[in-house]
Amino acid sequence: MNVGHFLVPLTLAGVAESAARSGSAPAPIARSNDLASVTTGLNTAALPPSANAAGGSGQWVYLDRYSVNTAIDDAFNPAKVEAGVAAAMQYVWKAGDTLRGLAQAYYGDANLWYVIAGANGVAEDNDVAAGSTLSIPSVTRSSNTANTLQVYNASQITGNTDPTAIPPPPPKDRCVLASQIIGVIVAAVVTAYSFSPVAGAAAGDAARQYSLAAFNHRLDWRDLVTRGNTEPMVLGTMFALDPTGISASRRAWKQREHPPGFTGDNRYDYKSTAMAAGAGAVASGVGAATTGWESVAARSALTAAVTNIAAQGMAIVLGRQESFDWRSVAVSAIAAPVATEIAGSGGDGFAGSLSVGIARGVVSQTVRMLVYRGGKQEFASIVADAFGNALGGSIVA
């Protein structure tokens, strides 16, 4: 038989009398200390003298509504309420407050009002004066009532199970090889006329990106024409007003991902251009430093190896590469002298340059396959690179 909350004494008679009671208000009854050994595992609290109907001293336990049964074993193996006084909160009592209201607000169960009453030495609402500070103990309960029980709901755990369409992947870029050829041609022409491998490499990469955006309908032609005409004048004016170039550099840096023609989600890969320019600078520097070497093979091998190392270092710094690849350095150092020897034995004109470029590409790819023990010849890329270099060389010849 289930009964309401009670403050019960630790006696067999007290348990029996508590089991016979009904109602929600806890009331102390006669008690003794002859069953102190059964308090293990139960939450106890000392009641104030005003709540001790029988007087004297002793310990009382709080049993939850479904704890006291006609069976003695069930009474002392209860689903209990544990009140933690050490972690109690403070509340200032206001006119109109009730213990049941506080229990409902803090515990979600008005029937646990006796926990607050016992912790503050009061028996009912009238014992608390307005402005008094009450201690609200933390409560851990191992039982439920009709008001606190929440029925298992699988949908709250699994969430929405409605099918969701997966968006299709973005389409692959078209005319990639054509953009590569354009980039190689521009790099060769700019390098020849500016005598700067750095400017050539940067211009070639920019031409590749712009042509690829145009081929795939991502280039904003209106913005390209508008800002392409006004931006150089703006930067020139800023440089004239600030010869240090700081102001102009800041403006250019802010537009690094959206130069003229690149708007919205279409972003310019400035890191790729920076890596190309850096590799060109290193190759030019090493080439100039080894000009007096008699061994052309050693010179080309060293230039290729150092350039590869620098390119990988920049890629790691810019977040394009996770770790350094020494095998890539070996491929560059081995393939460069062979490619240089082939270039020296090639013919003149566009056809000769094209055949030499293809042969160099095949050799480089073969060395890579041997070092990495796998892979295949990428003939489309080899021909595109060779064609671009041959056409660029013919233009500047």
C-alpha positions in Angstrom: 0.0 0.0 0.0 1.5 3.3 -1.1 1.1 6.3 1.1 2.2 10.0 1.1 5.5 11.6 2.3 6.2 11.2 6.0 8.9 12.0 8.4 9.1 8.5 10.0 11.0 7.3 13.1 13.6 4.6 12.9 11.3 2.0 14.7 9.3 -0.9 13.4 6.2 0.6 15.1 6.9 3.9 13.4 7.2 2.3 10.0 3.9 0.5 10.6 2.2 3.6 11.7 3.6 5.6 8.8 2.3 3.0 6.4 -1.2 3.4 7.8 -1.3 7.1 7.4 -2.5 9.0 4.3 -2.3 12.6 3.2 0.5 14.9 2.0 1.6 16.7 5.2 4.5 15.1 7.0 3.9 14.7 10.7 6.4 13.4 13.3 5.3 10.6 15.5 6.7 8.8 18.5 10.2 7.3 17.9 13.1 5.7 19.6 16.6 4.8 18.7 16.3 1.1 18.9 16.6 0.6 15.1 19.6 2.9 14.5 21.3 0.0 12.6 18.8 0.3 9.8 19.8 3.9 8.8 22.5 2.8 6.4 21.8 4.1 2.9 18.9 6.4 4.1 19.0 10.2 4.1 18.6 11.5 7.7 17.9 15.0 9.0 17.6 16.4 12.5 14.3 18.0 13.1 13.8 21.2 15.1 12.2 21.0 18.5 9.0 22.5 17.3 8.6 19.6 14.8 9.3 16.9 17.4 5.9 16.0 18.8 7.2 13.5 21.2 10.3 15.5 22.3 13.7 14.1 23.0 16.4 13.5 20.4 17.0 11.0 17.7 17.2 10.7 13.9 14.5 10.9 11.3 14.5 9.8 7.7 12.7 11.1 4.7 11.0 8.3 2.7 9.5 9.1 -0.6 5.8 8.6 -1.4 6.4 5.2 -3.0 8.9 4.1 -0.3 6.7 3.0 2.6 4.9 -0.2 2.0 3.3 -2.8 4.1 6.3 -5.0 3.6 9.1 -4.1 6.1 11.8 -5.0 3.6 10.4 -2.6 1.1 10.3 0.2 3.7 14.0 0.0 4.3 15.1 -0.6 0.7 13.3 2.6 -0.6 13.6 4.7 -3.7 14.7 7.6 -1.6 15.1 11.3 -1.8 18.6 12.6 -0.9 18.9 16.2 0.2 22.4 17.8 0.0 22.7 20.6 2.5 26.3 21.4 1.5 25.2 22.4 -2.0 22.1 24.3 -0.9 21.0 27.6 -2.5 19.6 30.6 -0.8 16.1 32.1 -1.2 14.6 35.2 0.4 11.0 34.4 1.5 8.4 36.9 0.2 4.8 37.5 1.3 2.6 34.9 -0.4 5.3 32.2 -0.8 4.6 28.7 0.2 6.9 25.7 0.9 5.0 23.7 -1.7 5.5 26.5 -4.3 9.3 26.6 -3.6 9.5 22.8 -3.9 7.7 23.0 -7.2 9.9 25.7 -8.5 13.2 24.2 -7.4 12.5 20.5 -7.6 9.6 20.2 -10.0 7.6 18.4 -7.3 5.5 20.3 -4.7 5.4 17.1 -2.5 9.1 17.6 -1.7 8.3 20.7 0.5 9.3 18.8 3.6 12.9 18.8 2.4 13.0 22.6 2.5 11.1 22.6 5.8 13.5 20.2 7.5 16.5 22.1 6.3 15.3 25.4 7.7 13.7 24.2 11.0 10.1 25.1 10.1 7.0 23.0 10.1 4.6 25.0 7.9 4.3 28.2 5.9 3.3 30.4 8.9 6.6 29.6 10.6 8.5 31.7 8.0 8.5 35.5 8.2 8.8 37.6 5.1 12.4 38.6 4.4 13.8 35.4 6.0 16.5 33.6 4.1 15.8 30.0 3.5 18.3 27.3 2.5 17.2 25.2 -0.5 19.1 21.9 -0.4 19.9 20.1 -3.6 17.8 17.0 -4.1 18.6 13.7 -5.8 15.7 11.3 -6.0 15.6 7.8 -7.3 11.8 7.6 -7.8 9.1 9.3 -9.8 5.6 10.5 -9.3 2.8 11.0 -11.8 3.9 14.6 -12.2 7.7 14.0 -12.5 7.7 10.8 -14.6 8.6 11.4 -18.3 7.6 8.6 -20.7 10.3 7.3 -23.0 10.1 9.0 -26.3 12.4 7.7 -29.0 11.8 10.6 -31.3 13.4 12.9 -28.8 16.6 10.8 -29.0 16.8 10.1 -32.7 15.6 13.5 -33.9 14.2 14.1 -37.3 14.1 10.9 -39.4 12.7 12.5 -42.5 14.8 11.8 -45.6 16.9 14.7 -46.6 18.1 15.1 -50.2 21.9 15.3 -50.5 22.9 18.2 -52.7 24.7 17.1 -55.9 28.4 17.8 -56.0 29.5 20.9 -57.9 30.3 20.3 -61.6 33.8 19.7 -62.6 35.7 22.5 -64.2 35.9 22.5 -68.0 38.8 23.5 -70.2 41.4 22.8 -67.5 44.1 22.0 -70.1 43.3 25.0 -72.2 43.7 27.2 -69.1 47.0 25.5 -68.3 48.2 26.2 -71.9 47.2 29.9 -71.6 49.1 30.2 -68.3 52.3 28.6 -69.7 52.2 31.0 -72.7 51.7 34.1 -70.6 54.4 33.0 -68.2 56.9 32.5 -71.1 56.0 35.8 -72.7 56.1 37.9 -69.5 59.4 36.3 -68.5 61.0 37.0 -71.8 59.9 40.7 -72.0 60.3 41.5 -68.3 63.5 39.5 -67.7 61.9 38.5 -64.4 61.0 34.8 -63.8 59.0 36.0 -60.7 56.8 38.3 -62.7 56.4 35.6 -65.4 55.4 32.9 -62.9 52.9 35.2 -61.2 51.4 36.4 -64.5 51.1 32.8 -65.8 49.3 31.6 -62.7 46.9 34.6 -62.9 46.2 34.0 -66.5 45.4 30.3 -65.8 42.9 31.3 -63.1 41.2 34.0 -65.1 40.9 31.8 -68.2 39.6 28.9 -66.1 36.9 31.2 -64.5 35.9 32.5 -67.9 35.6 29.1 -69.5 33.4 28.0 -66.6 31.2 31.1 -66.6 32.4 32.3 -63.2 34.1 35.4 -64.4 32.1 38.7 -63.8 33.0 40.5 -67.0 31.2 43.7 -65.9 33.2 43.9 -62.7 36.3 43.0 -64.6 35.9 45.9 -67.0 34.7 48.4 -64.3 37.2 47.7 -61.6 39.9 46.7 -64.1 39.9 50.2 -65.4 39.5 52.1 -62.1 41.5 50.0 -59.7 45.0 50.7 -61.2 44.3 54.5 -61.1 43.1 54.2 -57.5 46.2 52.3 -56.5 48.5 54.7 -58.4 46.9 57.7 -56.6 47.3 56.1 -53.3 50.9 55.3 -54.0 51.5 58.9 -55.1 50.1 60.2 -51.8 51.9 57.5 -49.8 55.2 56.7 -51.4 55.9 54.0 -48.8 53.2 51.9 -50.6 51.5 50.9 -47.3 48.1 52.3 -48.1 48.1 50.8 -51.6 49.3 47.4 -50.2 46.5 47.3 -47.7 43.9 48.0 -50.3 45.4 45.3 -52.6 45.5 42.8 -49.7 41.9 43.4 -48.8 41.0 42.4 -52.4 43.3 39.4 -52.6 40.4 36.9 -53.0 38.2 39.3 -55.0 40.3 41.1 -57.6 38.5 42.6 -60.7 36.3 39.9 -62.2 36.1 37.7 -59.1 32.8 38.4 -57.2 30.5 36.6 -54.8 31.5 33.0 -54.1 34.1 33.0 -57.0 37.4 33.5 -55.2 40.8 34.1 -56.6 43.5 31.7 -55.3 46.1 34.2 -54.3 48.1 31.5 -52.5 48.6 29.6 -55.7 50.0 32.8 -57.3 52.2 33.5 -54.3 53.7 29.9 -54.5 54.3 30.3 -58.2 56.1 33.6 -57.8 58.1 32.2 -54.9 59.3 29.2 -56.8 60.2 31.4 -59.7 62.3 33.7 -57.4 64.1 30.7 -55.9 64.9 29.2 -59.3 66.2 32.5 -60.6 68.3 33.0 -57.6 69.9 29.6 -57.6 70.4 29.8 -61.4 72.3 33.1 -61.0 74.4 31.7 -58.1 75.5 28.7 -60.2 76.2 30.5 -63.4 79.9 29.8 -63.4 79.6 26.0 -62.8 81.1 23.9 -65.6 78.7 21.0 -65.0 75.4 21.8 -66.5 73.8 18.7 -65.1 74.9 19.5 -61.5 73.6 23.0 -61.9 70.2 22.0 -63.2 69.9 19.3 -60.5 70.7 21.7 -57.7 68.4 24.4 -59.1 65.5 21.9 -59.4 66.1 20.4 -55.9 66.3 23.8 -54.1 63.3 25.1 -56.0 61.3 22.0 -55.1 62.3 22.3 -51.4 61.2 26.0 -51.4 57.9 25.2 -53.1 57.1 22.5 -50.6 58.0 24.8 -47.7 55.7 27.5 -49.0 52.9 25.0 -49.6 53.2 23.8 -46.0 53.2 27.3 -44.6 50.1 28.3 -46.7 48.3 25.1 -45.7 48.4 23.4 -49.0 50.6 20.5 -47.9 50.6 18.6 -44.6 54.2 17.2 -44.6 57.4 17.4 -46.5 58.0 14.9 -49.3 61.6 14.1 -49.9 60.8 11.8 -52.8 59.5 14.7 -54.7 62.8 16.5 -54.2 64.6 13.4 -55.5 62.4 13.3 -58.6 63.2 16.9 -59.4 66.9 16.4 -58.9 67.1 13.3 -61.1 64.8 14.4 -63.9 66.2 18.0 -64.3 69.7 17.0 -65.7 68.1 14.5 -68.2 65.5 17.1 -69.3 68.3 19.7 -69.7 70.3 17.2 -71.9 67.3 16.6 -74.0 66.6 20.3 -74.5 70.2 20.8 -75.7 69.8 18.2 -78.4 66.4 19.3 -79.6 65.6 21.1 -82.9 64.7 24.7 -83.5 61.3 26.3 -84.1 57.9 25.5 -82.8 58.0 21.8 -83.8 61.4 21.3 -82.2 60.4 23.0 -79.0 57.2 21.0 -78.8 59.0 17.7 -79.3 61.6 18.6 -76.7 58.9 19.7 -74.2 57.0 16.4 -74.6 60.2 14.4 -74.2 61.1 16.3 -71.0 57.6 15.7 -69.6 57.7 12.0 -70.3 61.1 11.7 -68.7 60.0 13.6 -65.6 56.8 11.5 -65.3 58.9 8.3 -65.7 61.3 9.2 -63.0 58.3 10.0 -60.7 56.8 6.6 -61.4 60.0 4.8 -60.6 60.6 6.8 -57.4 57.1 6.4 -56.1 56.7 2.9 -57.5 53.4 3.6 -59.1 51.3 6.1 -61.1 50.9 6.7 -64.7 51.9 9.0 -67.5 49.7 12.1 -67.6 50.0 12.7 -71.3 47.4 15.4 -71.5 49.2 17.6 -69.0 52.6 16.9 -70.6 51.3 18.0 -74.0 49.6 21.0 -72.7 52.7 22.2 -70.9 54.9 21.5 -73.9 52.6 23.2 -76.3 52.3 26.3 -74.1 56.1 26.6 -73.7 56.6 26.1 -77.5 54.0 28.6 -78.4 55.3 31.2 -75.9 58.8 30.7 -77.2 57.7 31.2 -80.7 55.9 34.5 -79.8 59.0 36.0 -78.2 61.5 34.6 -80.8 
